[in-house]
Amino acid sequence: MSALKDIYSPDFYNTFAETLAKTIPDFDKQRFLELIFDAEFAQKELKDRMRHTTRVLHHFLPTEFREAAVLIEKIITQIRQNKEKEDSLAYIFFPDYIETYGLEDYENSVKAIEFVTQFVSCEFAVRPFLLRYGDKMMNQMHQWALHKSHKVRRLASEGSRPRLPWAMAIPALKKDPTPCILLLEHLKNDPSEWVRRSVANHLNDISKDHPDLVLKVANAWKGKTKETDAIIKHACRTLLKQGHRDVLALYNLVSEQVHVENFSILAPKIAIGDSLEFTFSIINQNESHHTVRLEYAIYYQKQNGQLSKKVFKISEREYAPAERATIRRKQKFVPITTRKFYPGIHQVSIIINGEEKEITVFELTA
């Protein structure tokens, strides 16, 4: 399996250079490829290769950003004429170019972002503009929320998320997300599911700092349309995992009369690289049908000896009176780049409608 960074391959750059030759006057393809494939290229990771491509491209575009933006539009138009795939991760250097060389030219950068994001998303590129231009840029995002292109409308939501993953944070919006809520009101009934999904993720971001505000939105939107119901359910996922009482009540997720039985770990001592296996049964002892949101939590041992809780969803469905279900789950402890495991005593618990019902321990060894 090839690494993701290998999207920047010799074939990619040869094809891209052919496109540049058709759009940039006096373009020197040989020089372009020499600059791309420098002595350090093979060691560069994905983001470094992307930024390297941005810088090399800058050698062949006008220094004046306004003029460079015109050529970027021509290049993308040519790529489309070549019938190459849009929304390709490889072309993320176009938004990076705007972010790197257009920050001082607000007007031309805004026009470039609006065009480029319809080819490859500019959700990361708008962040420095939100930081630099504040309300002026946020007003632009509100205008984009009404754009005819669903890709531009999604940018309005995705680009202004207070906690957009892998992107710089926007402290002002984390502190006061009111401008975001007003923007999302324009998009909650958007015909594009892609846009509505961004609205849900945006609200979930806000819930981490302002849970009561998202609860207020959820109460206002709930029951309006099936689309808004889907948005707020996904938007409340963090609050549901946290067992937020008012959000649980919003969805009538009550844990009384739903019981856990026969909770056991198959092997209470496992090694890093193995999997924890456990089983349990639940029974609905309510006299009527009852919605059950079923989760489990792993309390991971941290390097300092403290435990860190992470909740995993199993299912959410309606149970008939006296209905019983037996659940068996397997949790891998294979090291990954985003999580390091430490030997010691860990815990696992069963959660019914936000309430931890049973908890037990297991040992992770080196």
Buried (B, 14 or more C-beta within 10 A) or exposed (E): EEEEBEBBEEEBBEBBBEBBBEBBEEBBBEEBBEBBEEEEBEEBEBEBBBBBBBBBBBEBBEEEBBEBBBBBBBBBBBBEEEEBEEEEEBBBBBBBBBBBBBBEBBEBBBBBBBBBBBBBBBBBBBBBBBBEBBEEBBEBBBEBBEBEBBBBBBBBBBBBBBBBEEBEBBEBBBEBBEBBBEBBBBBBBBEBEEBBBBBBBBBBBBBBBBBEBBBEBBEEBBEEEEBBBBBBBBBBBBBBBBBBEEBBEBBEBBBEEBBBEEBEBEEEEBEBEBEBBBEBEBBBBBEEEBBBBBBBBBBBBEEEEEEEEEBEEBEBEEBEEEBEBEBEBEBEBEEEEEEEBBEBEBBBBBBBBBBBBBBBEBBBEE
